[in-house]
Amino acid sequence: MASISHPSFSSLNLSISLHPFPFVFPLLPCFMHHLKNHANLANLKGMTVFSKLHAMEGRSDWDWRLCGATTLSSNNHSAFAAPVITPELNSCVPPAIPDPCYNCCPPSPTSPTSPVIDFKFPTNNTLLRVRQPAHSVSYKYLDKYKEAVSLMKALPPDDPRNFTQQANVHCAYCDGGYSQNGFPNCELQVHASWLFFPFHRLYLYFYERILGSLIGDPTFALPFWNWDNPPGMEIPQFYTDQSSPLYDPLRDACHQPPVIVDLNYNNDQLGTDPKQQIETNLCTMYRQVVSQGKLPSLFLGKAYRAGYPPNPGKGSLENAPHNTVHAWTGSELSVDMGELYSAARDPIFFAHHSNVDRMWNIWKTDITGGRRKDFTDHDWLDSSFLFYNENKKLVRVKVRDSLDSRKLGYDYQCVDIPWLNSKPTSKYPRPVPRQAPNILSFPLTLINISRTSVKRPKHELGSDEEKEEVLVIDIEYDKTKGIKFDVFINDQGDDQIQPTDSEFGGSFVNLPHSHLHRDENYKRTNTSFRLGITDLLEEFKVKDDDSIAVTLVPRYGEKPVIIKGIKIKLVSLDNETI
C-alpha cells in the first residue's frame, strides 16, 4: 500500500501495525490511552493525519470524528491485535434508562478473587439439544419450559441466574453499561456491527443451559419463533396465556394472535390482508438473507475493533426482520420488546433471537451465490464477552467459540424454508424510459420523500473478479428514538413500491437505545447503511447505465435522519475489505 504524505500531527513514532500488512490505523483518544499503557513509547514514530484506512474499512471521514481524527501509520508487517474485549463486570456503569430504579449491572462475583473461567466446549455432545418451532411444541415440552422459567424467576434477586439478572445482561451490553477493556472513552456495543450474531448466540447458549440445569434436563432447548414460515407468523399461543410465566403484558395489544407478524413493520396499525402479509414477509426474508447477504459484512455487520466508535453498520438481518419484529411485538410505549434495554424482560425475546440465530446457520449452509462464510479476521474471532454459567461461574467466551452451533451442543429442527423461492419481482414488467432525478446536495435532513441520482463505479475491463455493487448511505441519527426509512432503486417516482417489488432495496431500522450516562451529544450516532444491489440491477437490465435513481422514504421517527452522503462501491466477493 503506497504511502501518502500529510501534515505531521506528532513527532512520536509508532513501529507497530494492527494488521499483517502495512496500513494506517485511527489513533482515537481511547486507543491512545491503551498504547500509553502497553507500548514502548521509545518506539513510537510516524504518527500522521491520514485517511487511507477510511477507504480500506469503507468508512467515511466523519466516522472518526466521534473519537478523534488522529491516525498512525507503519511500514511494519507485524500484527497488533485489536479485538473488542469485555472488561471486568465490576466496571459496569448503570445506564441512564427511562426507569431510574432499574439497574442493569450484574451482581459482583461471590468472591473478589473468583477467577474468570475460559470457555470450553461441552464434552458430551451426543445429547444434542434440538430447538423446535414454538408453534408446534408439545404440552410435555411446554410444561418443562414453564417450570424452568418459573424456577429462574424464583431465584434470589442477586443470583446471576435469576430471570431479571439474565435480562440485565442484554441491557448492560446494549445501553452503555460497559466501556471497551482498555478504552474507557469507548462504549462497548454489541449491536450494529459484526458482534451482533456471536453475542446473541452466546447469550442464548448460557441462558438455555441455566434453564436446563434448573429442571435437571441437559437436553432442554429453547423454542424458536418461526416467523419466517407461514404457520409460525404470529405470536405463539402459549406466550399469550396470562397465567403463564412466559406472558408479558407489555406487548402491543393490536398484534395478538391471529394477527400475522409484519416483518417490514412501519409502526402503523394498518390492516393488511393475511395472504398479502405472508407474501410480503416471504419476499422480505428473501431480500434480507439471499439478495442482501452475499458478503459477510452485508449479512453479519461491519467491522468493530478495539478503540473504534460503536455502531459502524448493521448487517441486513439486524435491520429487518430482527428490529422490525422487536418493534412490532413491543407495546406502544416501546417496551419491553420495543426497546433494547428492556427487550429481554419478555420471555419471547429468547424465542425471537433463537430464530435470528437459526438464520445464521441457514445463511452459511442453505444458500448459494456470493461468499456466505464467516469472517476469518482475528479481531472478530478473538473479541470476547463475559457470562455467568449455570454454576454461577463467570466465563470468558470468544467469538471463535460461537461459529458452530453443534459444537455448542444444539441444533435446529428442520422445517420448511419457503422464502428461498420468494424472490421479489419488478413492479414494471419491462424496462420503461425513466427520467433521471436531480442530484441532491448533502447533508440532507430526511423529512420528506427524497430522490436522487447516484453515479455507478466503472468495472475494470478484462477483470474476471466477481464484485458486488454496494449502495452506501452515510447517516446520522438519534439512537434513543425509533427510526425507519426505506430505499427504492430505479422506481418510476410513483412512491408505491412494496416489499414484494424488486425495486424495494431495503430498510434502515433503529430500535431505541436509552440515553447513555454520557453527555447529550452522545445520542447522535453516525453509521453506514449498506445495501447489496447487484441482483436487482441485473434484473433491471441496466448493466451499461452510468447511474441509478435512489429514493429515500421516511416511515417513522420523532427526529429525522440526516443523510450525509450516498455512493456506490464495488466490493470483491473473493477478497472483501472490511
C-alpha positions in Angstrom: 0.0 0.0 0.0 1.5 3.3 -1.1 2.3 6.0 1.4 0.8 9.4 1.1 2.3 12.5 2.7 0.2 14.5 5.1 1.0 17.2 7.6 2.6 15.7 10.7 0.4 15.5 13.8 3.1 14.5 16.2 6.7 13.9 16.5 6.1 10.5 18.1 6.8 7.4 16.1 5.0 4.1 16.1 6.6 0.9 14.7 3.6 -1.4 15.0 0.9 -2.3 12.6 -2.6 -3.5 13.5 -2.8 -6.0 10.6 -0.4 -8.3 8.8 0.1 -5.7 6.1 1.1 -2.1 6.3 -1.7 0.4 6.7 -2.9 3.3 8.8 -4.9 3.0 11.9 -7.0 5.7 13.6 -5.5 6.7 16.9 -8.5 7.5 18.9 -8.3 9.1 22.4 -9.3 5.8 23.9 -6.8 3.9 21.7 -4.0 6.3 22.7 -4.8 5.5 26.4 -4.2 1.8 25.6 -1.0 2.4 23.8 0.4 4.6 26.6 -0.1 1.7 28.9 1.1 -1.1 26.6 3.5 0.2 24.1 7.2 1.2 24.4 6.9 4.9 23.7 10.6 5.0 22.7 9.5 3.1 19.5 6.6 5.4 18.6 7.1 7.1 15.3 5.4 8.1 12.1 2.2 9.4 13.5 0.3 11.3 10.8 -3.2 12.5 9.9 -4.2 10.1 7.2 -7.3 8.8 5.5 -6.4 5.7 3.6 -7.8 3.4 6.4 -11.1 5.1 6.0 -11.3 3.9 2.4 -9.9 0.5 3.3 -12.5 0.0 6.0 -15.2 1.5 3.8 -15.9 4.2 6.4 -16.2 7.9 5.7 -14.0 10.6 7.4 -16.9 11.6 9.6 -16.9 8.2 11.3 -13.7 9.0 13.1 -14.7 12.4 14.4 -16.6 10.7 17.2 -13.4 9.7 18.9 -10.8 11.9 17.1 -9.2 12.1 13.7 -5.6 11.3 14.6 -4.1 8.3 12.9 -0.8 6.4 12.9 1.0 4.7 10.1 3.6 2.0 9.8 5.6 0.1 7.2 6.0 -2.8 9.7 4.3 -6.1 8.8 3.9 -7.2 12.5 0.4 -7.6 13.8 -1.1 -5.8 16.7 -4.4 -7.4 17.6 -7.5 -5.2 18.3 -10.4 -7.4 19.3 -13.1 -5.9 21.4 -12.9 -7.3 24.9 -15.4 -7.0 27.8 -13.9 -5.6 30.9 -14.4 -6.9 34.4 -18.1 -6.8 35.3 -17.5 -4.6 38.3 -16.6 -1.8 35.8 -20.3 -1.6 34.7 -21.9 1.8 35.0 -25.7 2.0 35.3 -27.0 3.5 32.1 -29.5 6.4 32.3 -32.5 4.4 31.2 -36.2 5.5 31.5 -36.7 3.6 34.7 -34.4 5.3 37.3 -34.9 2.4 39.7 -33.7 -0.2 37.3 -30.0 -1.1 37.4 -28.7 -3.2 34.5 -25.3 -4.0 36.1 -24.7 -7.6 37.1 -24.1 -8.8 40.7 -20.4 -9.0 41.6 -18.7 -12.4 41.8 -19.3 -14.2 45.1 -15.6 -13.6 45.9 -13.4 -10.7 44.8 -10.8 -13.3 43.9 -13.1 -15.6 41.9 -11.3 -16.4 38.7 -12.8 -15.9 35.3 -13.0 -19.3 33.6 -12.1 -19.6 29.9 -14.8 -21.2 27.9 -14.6 -24.9 27.0 -17.0 -26.7 24.6 -19.4 -29.1 26.2 -17.8 -32.6 26.2 -20.9 -34.7 25.8 -22.4 -33.6 22.5 -24.2 -36.9 22.0 -27.1 -35.3 23.8 -27.7 -32.7 21.2 -30.3 -30.1 22.3 -32.8 -29.6 19.5 -34.6 -26.3 19.2 -38.2 -26.7 17.9 -40.6 -24.2 16.3 -42.6 -22.6 19.1 -45.9 -23.0 17.3 -45.6 -26.8 17.3 -44.1 -27.8 20.6 -45.8 -30.5 22.7 -47.7 -30.0 26.0 -44.9 -32.0 27.7 -42.3 -29.7 26.4 -44.3 -26.6 27.4 -44.7 -27.8 31.0 -40.9 -28.1 31.2 -40.3 -24.7 29.7 -42.8 -23.0 32.1 -41.3 -24.8 35.0 -37.8 -23.8 34.1 -38.7 -20.1 33.7 -40.7 -20.2 37.0 -37.7 -21.5 38.8 -35.5 -18.9 37.2 -37.8 -16.1 38.3 -37.9 -17.6 41.9 -34.1 -17.4 42.3 -32.8 -14.8 44.8 -32.6 -11.3 43.2 -28.8 -11.2 43.5 -28.3 -14.7 41.9 -26.8 -14.1 38.4 -29.1 -16.8 37.0 -32.2 -15.0 38.2 -34.6 -14.1 35.3 -34.2 -10.3 35.9 -30.4 -10.6 36.1 -30.4 -12.6 32.9 -32.5 -9.8 31.2 -30.0 -7.3 32.6 -27.2 -8.9 30.6 -28.7 -7.6 27.4 -29.4 -4.2 28.9 -25.8 -3.7 30.1 -24.2 -4.8 26.9 -26.6 -2.8 24.7 -27.1 0.5 26.5 -23.7 1.7 27.6 -23.1 -0.3 30.7 -19.6 -1.2 29.7 -16.7 0.6 28.0 -14.2 -1.5 26.0 -11.5 -3.0 28.0 -8.5 -0.6 27.9 -10.6 2.1 26.2 -12.6 3.9 28.9 -13.9 6.5 26.5 -15.3 4.0 24.0 -18.6 2.3 24.6 -18.9 -1.4 24.2 -21.9 -2.1 22.0 -23.0 -5.5 20.6 -25.5 -4.2 18.1 -24.9 -2.6 14.6 -21.6 -4.4 13.9 -20.1 -7.9 13.4 -20.6 -8.7 17.1 -24.4 -8.9 16.7 -24.7 -12.6 15.8 -22.0 -14.0 18.0 -23.0 -12.1 21.2 -26.7 -13.1 21.0 -25.8 -16.8 20.2 -23.6 -17.0 23.2 -26.1 -15.1 25.4 -28.8 -17.7 24.5 -26.4 -20.5 25.0 -25.8 -19.7 28.7 -29.5 -18.8 29.2 -30.6 -22.1 27.8 -28.1 -24.1 29.9 -29.3 -22.3 33.0 -32.9 -23.3 32.3 -31.9 -26.9 31.7 -29.9 -27.0 34.9 -32.8 -25.7 36.9 -35.0 -28.6 35.8 -32.3 -31.2 35.7 -32.6 -31.8 32.0 -29.4 -31.3 30.0 -31.3 -31.9 26.7 -33.7 -28.9 27.3 -33.6 -26.4 24.4 -35.3 -23.1 23.8 -38.0 -22.9 21.1 -37.7 -20.7 18.1 -40.4 -18.3 16.9 -40.7 -19.4 13.3 -41.8 -16.0 11.9 -40.2 -16.8 8.5 -42.6 -19.6 7.9 -46.4 -19.0 7.4 -47.5 -21.5 10.2 -45.3 -19.5 12.7 -46.1 -16.0 11.6 -48.0 -14.9 14.7 -47.1 -14.8 18.3 -47.0 -18.4 19.5 -50.2 -19.0 21.5 -48.5 -20.2 24.8 -46.9 -16.7 25.2 -50.4 -15.2 25.4 -51.6 -17.2 28.5 -51.8 -14.6 31.2 -51.3 -17.2 33.9 -48.0 -18.4 32.4 -44.5 -17.3 33.4 -44.0 -16.8 29.7 -46.5 -14.0 29.5 -45.6 -10.3 29.3 -48.4 -7.7 29.5 -46.1 -5.1 27.8 -46.8 -6.3 24.2 -48.8 -4.5 21.5 -52.4 -5.4 22.1 -53.2 -5.0 18.4 -50.7 -7.6 17.4 -52.0 -10.7 19.3 -53.0 -13.9 17.5 -54.2 -14.4 14.9 -52.6 -11.2 13.6 -49.8 -12.0 11.2 -46.4 -10.5 12.1 -45.2 -7.7 9.8 -41.5 -8.3 9.0 -41.5 -4.9 7.3 -43.3 -3.1 10.1 -43.8 0.7 9.6 -45.0 1.5 13.1 -48.6 1.7 12.0 -51.8 -0.3 12.6 -52.9 -0.5 9.0 -54.7 -3.8 8.5 -53.3 -6.0 5.8 -54.9 -9.0 4.2 -53.2 -12.1 5.8 -52.4 -13.6 2.4 -50.7 -10.4 1.3 -48.9 -10.0 4.6 -47.5 -13.5 4.3 -46.3 -12.8 0.7 -44.7 -9.6 1.9 -42.9 -11.4 4.7 -41.6 -14.1 2.4 -40.2 -11.6 0.0 -38.7 -9.6 2.9 -36.9 -12.7 4.0 -35.5 -13.5 0.6 -34.2 -9.9 0.2 -32.6 -9.7 3.6 -30.9 -13.1 3.6 -30.4 -14.0 -0.1 -30.0 -10.8 -2.1 -28.5 -8.7 0.8 -26.4 -11.5 2.2 -23.8 -12.1 -0.5 -20.9 -10.8 1.6 -20.1 -11.4 5.3 -20.2 -7.7 6.2 -23.5 -7.3 4.4 -25.1 -10.0 6.5 -23.2 -10.1 9.7 -22.4 -6.4 10.1 -19.4 -4.2 9.7 -16.0 -4.5 11.5 -15.9 -3.1 15.0 -12.4 -3.2 16.5 -10.9 -2.1 19.9 -10.9 1.7 20.1 -13.5 2.1 17.4 -16.7 4.1 18.0 -19.7 1.8 18.2 -22.4 1.2 15.6 -20.2 1.0 12.4 -23.1 -0.7 10.5 -25.8 -3.3 10.9 -26.0 -6.5 8.8 -29.1 -6.9 6.7 -31.0 -9.3 9.1 -30.4 -7.0 12.1 -32.3 -4.2 10.4 -35.1 -6.5 9.3 -36.7 -8.7 10.5 -34.7 -8.5 13.8 -35.5 -4.9 14.5 -38.9 -4.9 12.9 -40.1 -7.9 14.9 -38.9 -6.2 18.1 -40.8 -3.1 17.3 -44.0 -5.0 16.1 -44.1 -7.0 19.3 -43.4 -4.3 21.9 -46.0 -2.0 23.3 -46.9 1.4 22.0 -44.6 2.8 24.7 -41.7 0.9 23.1 -41.3 -1.6 26.0 -40.5 -4.4 26.7 -39.5 -5.8 23.3 -39.7 -2.4 21.7 -36.6 -1.0 23.3 -33.2 -2.6 23.7 -32.7 -2.1 27.4 -35.9 -3.8 28.3 -36.3 -6.3 25.5 -35.0 -9.4 27.3 -37.6 -8.9 30.1 -40.1 -10.5 27.7 -39.6 -14.3 27.5 -40.5 -14.2 23.8 -37.2 -12.3 23.3 -35.4 -15.6 23.5 -37.6 -17.4 21.0 -37.2 -14.4 18.7 -33.4 -14.5 18.9 -33.4 -18.2 18.6 -34.8 -17.8 15.1 -32.4 -14.9 14.4 -29.6 -17.3 15.4 -31.1 -20.0 13.1 -30.8 -17.6 10.2 -27.0 -17.5 10.7 -26.9 -21.3 10.2 -29.2 -21.1 7.1 -27.1 -18.3 5.6 -24.0 -20.4 5.8 -25.4 -23.7 4.7 -28.6 -23.5 2.6 -28.0 -20.6 0.2 -25.7 -20.5 -2.9 -24.1 -17.5 -4.6 -21.8 -14.9 -3.1 -19.4 -15.5 -0.3 -21.5 -16.7 2.6 -18.8 -17.6 5.1 -17.8 -16.3 8.5 -15.1 -13.7 8.8 -11.6 -15.0 9.4 -10.3 -11.7 10.8 -8.7 -12.4 14.2 -10.1 -9.1 15.6 -13.5 -10.7 15.2 -12.6 -14.2 16.2 -10.8 -13.0 19.4 -13.4 -10.5 20.6 -14.9 -11.7 23.8 -17.7 -11.4 26.4 -18.4 -12.4 30.0 -21.3 -14.5 31.0 -22.3 -16.3 34.2 -22.9 -20.0 33.6 -25.4 -22.5 35.1 -23.0 -22.9 38.1 -22.8 -19.2 38.8 -19.2 -19.1 37.5 -18.0 -16.2 35.3 -16.9 -17.4 31.9 -15.0 -15.5 29.2 -16.0 -16.7 25.8 -14.8 -15.6 22.4 -16.5 -15.1 19.1 -14.5 -18.0 17.6 -16.3 -20.3 20.1 -19.7 -19.4 18.6 -19.3 -20.3 15.0 -20.7 -23.9 15.0 -24.0 -24.4 17.0 -23.4 -28.2 17.0 -20.1 -27.7 18.8 -22.1 -25.8 21.4 -24.4 -28.8 21.8 -27.5 -27.7 19.9 -29.1 -27.6 16.5 -32.5 -26.7 15.0 -35.4 -28.9 13.9 -35.6 -29.0 10.2 -38.6 -27.1 8.9 -39.7 -25.7 5.5 -37.9 -22.5 4.3 -40.5 -21.2 1.7 -38.8 -17.8 1.3 -35.9 -19.3 -0.5 -38.3 -19.4 -3.5 -39.9 -16.0 -2.9 -37.7 -13.6 -4.9 -39.3 -10.2 -5.4 -40.3 -9.2 -8.9 -40.2 -5.9 -10.7 -43.3 -3.7 -10.4 -42.6 -2.7 -14.0 -43.0 -5.8 -16.3 -40.5 -4.4 -18.8 -37.9 -1.6 -18.9 -39.5 1.8 -19.4 -37.8 5.1 -20.1 -37.2 6.9 -16.8 -36.5 10.5 -16.1 -33.2 10.9 -14.2 -33.8 12.7 -10.9 -31.9 15.7 -9.8 -28.7 15.1 -7.8 -29.3 16.1 -4.2 -27.0 18.1 -2.0 -25.7 16.7 1.3 -26.1 16.7 4.2 -29.9 16.3 3.8 -32.4 16.2 6.6 -34.8 13.4 5.6 -38.2 14.8 6.3 -39.9 14.1 3.0 -39.5 11.5 0.3 -36.2 12.4 -1.5 -35.0 11.1 -4.8 -31.5 11.5 -6.3 -29.3 10.1 -9.0 -26.2 8.2 -7.9 -23.2 7.6 -10.1 -22.1 4.0 -10.5 -18.4 3.0 -10.4 -16.9 1.5 -13.6 -16.0 -2.2 -13.6 -12.4 -2.9 -14.7 -12.2 -4.0 -18.3 -10.9 -7.6 -18.6 -11.2 -8.4 -14.9 -12.8 -11.8 -14.1 -13.1 -10.9 -10.4 -16.7 -11.1 -9.3 -17.8 -7.9 -7.4 -20.9 -6.8 -5.6 -22.3 -3.3 -6.2 -23.0 -1.9 -2.7 -25.1 1.2 -2.1 -23.6 3.1 0.9 -25.7 5.6 2.7 -23.8 7.5 5.4 -26.3 8.7 8.1 -26.5 10.5 11.4 -29.4 9.8 13.7 -30.6 9.9 17.3 -30.2 6.4 18.6 -32.6 7.0 21.5 -35.5 7.2 19.0 -37.2 4.5 16.9 -36.5 5.2 13.2 -37.2 3.6 9.9 -36.7 4.7 6.3 -37.0 2.6 3.1 -34.8 2.7 0.0 -36.2 2.3 -3.5 -33.9 1.6 -6.5 -34.9 2.8 -10.0 -38.5 3.3 -9.2 -40.6 5.4 -11.5 -41.3 8.1 -9.0 -44.8 6.9 -8.1 -43.7 6.1 -4.5 -45.9 3.0 -4.5 -43.2 0.4 -4.2 -43.9 -2.6 -1.9 -41.6 -5.1 -0.3 -42.8 -7.6 -2.9 -41.3 -5.4 -5.7 -37.6 -5.8 -6.5 -37.3 -2.0 -6.7 -37.6 -2.1 -2.9 -33.9 -2.1 -2.0 -34.2 -2.4 1.8 -34.8 -0.6 5.1 -32.8 1.1 7.8 -34.4 0.4 11.2 -33.3 1.6 14.6 -34.6 0.3 17.9 -34.4 2.9 20.7 -31.3 2.8 22.8 -31.8 4.5 26.1 -29.8 7.7 26.7 -26.4 6.8 27.9 -24.8 8.1 31.1 -22.6 10.4 28.9 -23.4 13.8 27.5 -26.3 14.8 25.2 -24.1 14.7 22.1 -23.6 11.0 22.6 -27.1 10.3 21.4 -26.1 11.4 17.9 -24.9 8.3 16.1 -23.0 8.1 12.8 -23.2 4.9 10.8 -23.1 3.4 7.4 -26.2 1.8 5.9 -25.3 -0.6 3.1 -27.3 -2.5 0.5 -26.1 -5.0 -2.0 -27.8 -4.1 -5.3 -26.2 -6.3 -7.9 -29.1 -8.8 -8.2 -31.7 -6.2 -8.7 -29.6 -4.2 -11.2 -29.2 -7.4 -13.2 -32.9 -7.9 -13.2 -33.4 -4.3 -14.3 -31.1 -4.9 -17.3 -29.2 -1.6 -16.6 -25.6 -3.0 -17.0 -24.4 -0.1 -19.1 -26.2 2.7 -17.2 -23.9 5.2 -15.6 -26.2 6.0 -12.7 -29.2 4.7 -10.8 -32.1 6.5 -9.2 -32.3 6.2 -5.4 -35.4 7.2 -3.4 -35.4 7.6 0.4 -38.8 7.2 2.1 -39.1 8.2 5.8 -41.5 5.9 7.6 -41.3 7.0 11.2 -39.1 8.7 13.7 -39.5 11.6 16.2 -36.2 13.1 15.0 -35.4 12.9 11.3 -32.3 11.2 10.0 -29.5 13.3 8.4 -28.2 11.8 5.2 -24.5 12.6 5.0 -23.9 11.2 1.5 -24.8 8.4 -0.9 -22.4 6.4 -3.1 -21.9 3.1 -4.8 -18.8 0.9 -4.1 -17.6 -2.2 -5.9 -16.7 -4.9 -3.4 -14.8 -8.1 -4.3 -16.6 -11.3 -3.4 -13.3 -13.1 -3.1 -11.3 -10.5 -1.2 -13.7 -8.3 0.7 -12.1 -5.4 2.5 -14.0 -4.8 5.8 
